[in-house]
Amino acid sequence: METTAHNQAQATLPQLHEALRELKQTQLQLVQSEKMSSLGQLVAGIAHEINNPVGFIASNLYYIADYTQTLFHLLSLYQQTFPSPGAKIEQEILAADLDYIAEDLPKIIASMKTGTEHINTLTTSLRTFSRADNDTKIPYDLHRGIDSTLLILKHRLKANNRRPEIQVVKAYGDLPWVKCYAGQLNQVFMNLIANAIDALEAVESWRPKDCEDAQQRQAGEQSAAQGTDQTSRIPQPLTPTIRILTEQTDSGVIIRIADNGPGISTDVKERIFDYLFTTKSIDKGTGLGLSISRQIVVEKHGGLLQCISAPEQGTEFLIELPI
C-alpha cells in the first residue's frame, strides 16, 4: 500500500509542478495587465492635462499672428505717410533692426504653431495608444494604433552613435475596422516594434548607403525569380529598416512587422514566446513582452502570432486576426 501511494505521489508531482508554473505565469500576467491598465489611465490623464494649456496657447497664437499683421500694416502706413520721422526715431529703428523683426516674427509664430500642433498630435496618439478596453470588443482602426505606437517610439528611431536613423517603411492595405480590445493590441504593437528596434541596435555596423540600390535590385530579382513576397523576408543590413505591412484576407487581417537585424537562431526561436524567456540583459528585458503578446493575440482574439527568422536574415512577426 505504501509503495502504491508513493508511486501515485511521484506521478502526481510533475503535474503539481506544471500547475504551479501555470498559476505563477497567470498571476504575473494579470499583474502585468493591471500595470498596463493603470499606466494607460495615467498616460491618458496626463495627455488630457497637457492638451488644456496647449489648446489655450494654440488659440492665442492665432490672435497674436493676426494682431502682429495688423500692427506691421499700420507701421508700414506710418512709414509711407511720414517718411522722415526724425533722427531720434530713425536711430531707434536702426538699433532695433525693425526690418529683421518684421521678417522674423511671423516665422517665430509659425514655428510655435507647428510645435503646438505636434504636441497635440502626440497627446492624441498617447490617448489612442493607452485607451482603456471595455469588457467587450469594439471596432478599431488598426492602422491608427500602429501609427500612434510609431509616434510614441519616434525618439528611439533617430540616429545615434551606433547606427543611422531607422527607416520605417509602411505598406498598408485597405483594412476594415476590426472588433478587438484596442488597448491590448496596441501593447502588442509596442512590444514587437520595440523588439525590432532592439534587434537593430544589436547590429555592430551598417554598410555604406551607396550599396543600397544595388542590393535592393538584387533582392527584387531574387524574389521575382523565386516567386516570394519581397516584403516578408528583408535582406541583410544596408540601412536599419523596419517594414510594416498589412493586408486583408478571406478570413481576417494580417499585420507583418519585420526588421533587417541579425535574426534569431532556431533554438531561441523555439523558446521566444516562453514565459520569462529573454536574451536581453536584466535591465532591458523581462521575458514577458512576447509571452503576453501571444496571450493577447491567440487567447484574447483567437488569432495567430508567428515568428519568422533565421540568423543573418532579419526577423518578422506575423499577426493574424479574425474579422
Secondary structure, DSSP 8 states (H G I E B T S, - for coil): -HHHHHHHHHHHHHHHHHHHHHHHHHHHHHHHHHHHHHHHHHHHHHHHHHHHHHHHHHHHHHHHHHHHHHHHHHHHHHHHH-S---HHHHHHHHHHTHHHHHHHHHHHHHHHHHHHHHHHHHHHHHHHHT----SS-EEE-HHHHHHHHHHHTHHHHS--SSS---EEEEE------EEE-HHHHHHHHHHHHHHHHHHHHT------GGGHHHHHHHHHHHHHHHT--TTTS--S-SS-EEEEEEEE-SSEEEEEEEE-SS---HHHHHHTTSTT--SS-TTT--S-HHHHHHIIIIIITS-EEEEEE-TTS-EEEEEEEE-
